[in-house]
Amino acid sequence: MELKPTAKKSVYKELRKQEKLKEKARMRMIMWITAACVVALIAIAIIAMPKAAPVEMPYETMPVLGKPDAPVKIVELGDYKCPSCQVFSQQIEPKLKKDFVDTGIASFHFMNYTIIGPDSNTAALAGQSIFHQNNEAYWKFYDAIYKNQGDERTPWATSAFLTDLARNEKLPIDYDKLKQDIENKTYQNEVDAHNSFASRNRVTGTPTLFINGKKFDEAFDYNKLKAAIEQAQKGE
């Protein structure tokens, strides 16, 4: 039985409609497969991507708290005029000392990154002088300078202030030598080297930490910091 022209046209339209639906389904399938392949390739690339190698740290130019040969070495890049560094010294560093330094798991080091102003450099010179005279005295200075930190917008870290601070804290050092070291910029080369290290390794603010040579930017998230230290302890 031959279909009437109108019936033929209706059947043709229906066939075309079904073909279009099938074509759309095929295109959707191709798009899904392509997207899945892209995601898989990205995942493979991330997994295969070589991890950044730890950077070499000039530990010998930094004060150290704890055992220098501890398996985990934590370095704080800080500025004595930085309010955030003050918070770190009073809230995070004591926890690190209790949980990891006193237990022999980690050593804690300080590196200067003098980003705020001239006072930052002057205070850094004082810190380096005290460190080279007496490493243990340095850590009393570290606590004292942050407890007595002035306004970051106001000059206060003069050689007289820093020397008087050391004297008031009864640090077992030569105060005249400290004052001379500050004014003569005896350890400017070390401070400059610290700043150069920070610039080379894209340190954008203070405090920033390095854990076994790997940069760690979340200094105030103690849970993440603990996890990073524990991972470093495993050699990862």
Summary of the structure (lengths in Angstrom):
residues: 236
radius of gyration: 30.4
end to end distance: 79.3
largest distance: 118.3
contacts: 678
relative contact order: 0.14
helix: 59%
strand: 10%
